Amino acid sequence: MATFVEGAAGHLFSLTHQGECVCRIEVEAVVGDSVGKIAVVQPSYLALSVAANVAPPSSLLVFDDLRAHIDSLKRLRPALEASDVDTGYVPTSELVCTGALDALVLSTEHNSDR
């Protein structure tokens, strides 16, 4: 996994299109089996590639505290809705998806190499 240390427990979901991996979602589980951290990893991600500006930094999105991140976005929404034309929000480090994500079939691949 791209972001987690040896011995960490979690789940790895590969999103594929026509048999090719288009994205991996890595979920770190913490005590009580709750979510600790989520990483969204694009196939182009390699730390060296990002450092060399070959792959964009957004090829790896890490959400260390998912609940706090969602809460901050919820607090931001009323401010954006009430603001004048000069205020905006550009999601440079976000994952934007549609309702089609809810329709995905999640399957488990038990492979110790991943």
C-alpha positions in Angstrom: 0.0 0.0 0.0 1.2 3.5 -0.8 0.9 5.2 2.5 0.8 2.8 5.4 3.6 1.4 7.5 4.5 -2.3 7.8 2.1 -4.1 10.0 -0.8 -1.7 9.7 -4.2 -3.2 9.3 -6.8 -2.0 6.8 -8.6 -2.5 3.5 -7.5 -2.0 -0.1 -10.2 -1.4 -2.8 -9.1 -1.3 -6.4 -11.4 0.5 -8.8 -11.1 -0.9 -12.3 -12.3 -0.1 -15.8 -12.2 -2.8 -18.4 -9.8 -4.8 -16.2 -7.4 -2.0 -15.6 -6.9 -0.4 -12.2 -7.9 3.3 -12.4 -7.7 4.0 -8.7 -6.9 2.4 -5.4 -8.6 3.4 -2.1 -6.6 2.4 0.9 -8.4 2.5 4.3 -6.4 2.2 7.5 -8.3 0.6 10.4 -7.6 1.6 14.0 -8.7 0.3 17.4 -12.4 -0.7 17.3 -12.2 -1.2 13.6 -13.0 2.4 12.9 -11.5 4.3 10.0 -8.1 5.9 10.8 -6.9 7.3 7.5 -8.0 7.0 3.8 -5.7 7.4 0.8 -6.9 7.7 -2.8 -4.0 6.5 -5.1 -3.9 7.0 -8.8 -2.0 4.6 -11.0 0.5 7.3 -11.9 1.6 7.8 -8.2 5.1 7.2 -7.3 6.8 9.4 -4.7 9.7 9.9 -7.1 7.4 10.8 -10.0 5.7 13.5 -7.9 9.0 14.9 -6.7 10.2 15.1 -10.3 6.9 16.8 -11.4 6.1 13.8 -13.7 2.9 13.0 -11.8 0.7 15.6 -10.1 0.6 15.8 -6.3 -3.1 15.0 -6.5 -2.2 11.4 -7.6 -2.1 10.7 -3.9 -4.8 12.2 -1.7 -4.5 11.3 2.0 -7.2 12.1 4.5 -5.7 11.6 7.9 -8.8 12.6 9.9 -11.8 12.0 7.6 -14.5 13.1 10.1 -12.7 16.4 10.7 -12.3 17.0 7.0 -16.0 16.4 6.3 -17.0 18.6 9.2 -14.8 21.4 7.9 -16.4 21.1 4.4 -19.9 21.2 6.1 -18.9 24.4 8.0 -17.6 26.0 4.7 -20.8 25.4 2.8 -23.0 28.0 4.5 -20.2 30.6 4.2 -20.0 29.9 0.4 -23.8 30.0 0.0 -24.1 33.3 1.8 -21.0 35.0 0.3 -20.8 37.5 -2.5 -19.5 36.7 -6.0 -15.9 37.2 -5.0 -15.8 34.1 -2.8 -15.2 30.6 -4.2 -13.8 27.2 -3.4 -11.4 25.3 -5.6 -11.2 21.6 -4.6 -7.5 21.1 -5.3 -7.1 18.2 -2.8 -10.5 16.6 -2.9 -12.1 13.5 -4.3 -15.2 14.4 -6.3 -17.5 11.6 -7.3 -21.1 11.1 -8.3 -23.8 8.8 -7.0 -22.4 6.1 -9.3 -19.9 5.4 -6.5 -22.7 4.1 -4.4 -23.6 1.6 -7.2 -20.1 0.0 -7.2 -19.8 -3.6 -6.3 -17.1 -4.2 -3.8 -15.4 -7.6 -3.9 -12.7 -8.9 -1.7 -9.4 -10.1 -3.2 -7.4 -12.0 -0.6 -3.9 -11.4 -1.8 -1.0 -11.0 0.6 1.1 -9.3 -2.0 -1.1 -6.2 -2.1 
